[in-house]
Amino acid sequence: MHSAGGRAQWFGVGVSVVKSTDASSRRLAILVAITLVGVALRFLKVTEVPDGFNQDEAVAVYDAYSLLRTGRDHHGAWLPLNFRSFDDWIPPAHQYLLLPFVAVFGPTVVAARLFSATLGTSVIISTYVIVHILFRSNIALIASLFVALSSWGIGFSRVGFSVIILVSTSLIGIIFYVISMNNNQSKRITFFSGLIFSIAIASYPVGKIVVPFLLLLLFLIYILNDRGLDTSTKIKKHLYNMFILLLGFCVIGMPFLLSQILDWRTINSRFESLNALKSSRDLYSILYNYIIHFDPRLLFWAGYRDGILEFPAGFRQAPLVFAPFFYIGIIYLVKSIFRPQSQLALGWLLLFPLASSLTQPEVPHEIRAGPGHPVIEIVAAIGFGCVFKWICRSIRTWTLISKLKIVGPVSILVVTVGITANVIIGIQSLFFESQQNNNKQDFKFRRGISDAIITLDKWPMTKEIYVPMNYGTFFKILYLTHAKIEPISNLSGDLPNIYANIPPPQYESSEAWWIAEADRGASVGNWGRQMLIIHPSGVPLWSVYSTKRAIPERKITLNGKSMESAEVWYLSVMIFGVVFVTLAAAVEDALREGGHLGSGAHASDSHAASWEL
C-alpha cells in the first residue's frame, strides 16, 4: 500500500477508479449492452422457464407473505431469525428481502423469480466494478460479458433460491471493502461493507463457511501488502479497521449467529445429516471432493450434481468455450501470486468449493458450490486477456503477421462465433427441450402438483386432500402459495386436512395411480408430469397425460409466434453483436496501450500488475 496525492491506495488503485468520470462513452455503452443481454437471458419468460414452482421457492415467498400480513412465518414463529421451513431451518435474509416484491406481486412465482433475476443482473454490474478496480476496464467488460452469458448465473437468476443472495452480497461486500481501503480506511464505507457481509452470511447456509474465510483472506492480503509501517503498528491499524467492519457485521450477523449457537442441534440438524467429516478417514474423501470441483469434465461439460436447470452438456456451470481461458487464467494468477490482485482472485477461487466439499453424497453440488459464480468467469476473463495480449504482441513483432492486418479481427470473429454458438445451444435447450418431456425438471419444479392445486382451488368444498407420502409437506406449502391462502387462515388451521398415504398395490403398476380412500375427500396422485384429482365419488375431475403417454409438444411463444423462429434469431444476433463489440473494444484498447490488457487503473502505476506470462 502507498499514498498518492494524500490518498491511500490498495492494489495500486485509488478509489477514484470507481468514481472516475473519464471512462469513455463507448465503454459505458458496451456495458449497457452487456447488461441488456443479461437482462434478456434472466427475465425472458422467467415465470414459465422453468415451468412449475419448486417447494423451496414457494416456502420462501409464502413465509415473506405471512410476515407481511401477520409478522409470523407460516409455522407461527414471530419475526424468526431462522425459518423452520421444511424442518431444515434456513437463514432469514431471503424471506425479509422478498418483502417488497411480495407486497407488489403477492405470494407468486413472479415475486420469487423477479427478485432473483434482479440480483442476478446486479452481479453483472458488480463484476465490472470489482474487475475494474483490480485490473482494467477492458478486462472488466470481458468479465461482465462472461458473467452475463454464464449458465451458472442464468440458472441462479431464473429460480427463487437464496444462493443468488450470497453471490451478489459477497461481491458487493468485497467491492466496498476494497473501496474503504483505498479511501484511507473510511469508517463509514468499512461499516457498510460489514453490513453487506452480514446479509451474505444470513442468506444461505454455505455463507456460514465461505464468508468468514473470505473476510480472513481480505484481511491477510491487506496486511501482507501494506509496506511502509512496522509490524506492530500495521497490525494495530488493520485490527482497528477490522473492528469497524465487525461492528457493521454485528447488525445482522450477530443476532443470526447467536440464534444458531443457542439452538445448535436443532438448527444445524440438516448439516449434520449431510456432513462428510465423521471420521479421520473422511479427510481423504473431503480432499477428493474439493479437487473434483476443478475437473474440466464437470465444470465445463457434464456439470455439477443437482443442477437447478437442465442445461445441455457443454453449457452447465459455464460455457465450454470458456474452459481454455479459465485454465490459462489460473496459470497467470499462480505466476503472479505476489501481486495483491492475483492473491485476491486466486484465493477467492480456492474458497468456493469449501462448503460443497464438506457435504455428501451429491458432490460437487451445484448450489452449494454457488460462490464459484462469478469468480470462474472472472478468471476466464483474465485468461482471455492473456491470450489476446499474446496476439496483440505478435501482431506488433512478427513481420509476417504484422502485414496481415486481418489476423486480429479474424481471431476475434472466431472466438465470437464460438461463444455465441455455445450460448445459443444452451439457451435453445433451456427454453425448449427442457420444457418438453423432461421428467427430471417436471419433478424438481413440481409441475404436476402446481397444476393440480390450481384445479383444486376451483373446488371450494374440499375438506380433505390425500397425496402421496413423499409429497405431504411439499404439497401443503404449494397449496398455500398457489391458492393464495391468507396467513391468518393458515395459522388458525382453517384449511383442508392434507394426508399422506401410500398407494395401494393395485395402483402401483398402473400408468396413473391415486390414493385409496378417495370417498373421504379429494385425492391427488403424482407420477412425473401426470396428476389426478379424484372426486369423493371416485370420478376423476381432472387429469393430464402420464409420462408414459405421448405428451403434446409445448412451445414457449412470444406475441403468438414460436420462439424457435424469429425470437431465437433476434437473440442470437444480439448476443453475437455484443460479444464481438466487447472483445473488439478490449483488443483495440490493448493495441493502443502497447499490448497490456489489464494492469490496474494506470499502466504507469509502479504498483500495478503486469500481464506478462
Secondary structure, 3 states (H helix, E strand, C coil): CEEECCEEEECCECCHHHHCCCCCHHHHHHHHHHHHHHHHHHHCCCCCCCCCCCHHHHHHHHHHHHHHHHCECCCCCECCCCECCCCCCECCHHHHHCHHHHHHHCCCHHHHHHHHHHHHHHHHHHHHHHHHHHCCHHHHHHHHHHHHHCHHHHHHHCCCCCHHHHHHHHHHHHHHHHHHHHCCCCHHHHHHHHHHHHHHHCCCCCHHHHHHHHHHHHHHHHHHCCCCCCHHHHHHHHHHHHHHHHHHHHCCHHHHHHHHHHCHHHHCHHHHHHECCCCCCHHHHHHHHHHHHHCHHHHHHHCCECCCCCCCCCECCCEHHHHHHHHHHHHHHHHCCCCHHHHHHHHHHHHCCHHHHCECCCCCECCCCCCHHHHHHHHHHHHHHHHHHHHHHHHHHCHHHHHCCCHHHHHHHHHHHHHHHHHHHHHHHHHCHHHCCCHHHHHHCCHHHHHHHHHHCCCCCCCEEEEEHHHHHHHHHHHHHHCCCCHHHHHHCCCCEEEEECCCHHHHCCCCCCCCCHHHCEEEEEECCEEEEECCCCCEEEECCCCCCCCCCCCCEECCEECCCHHHHHHHHHHHHHHHHHHHHHHHHHHHCCCCCCCCCCCCCCCCCCCCC
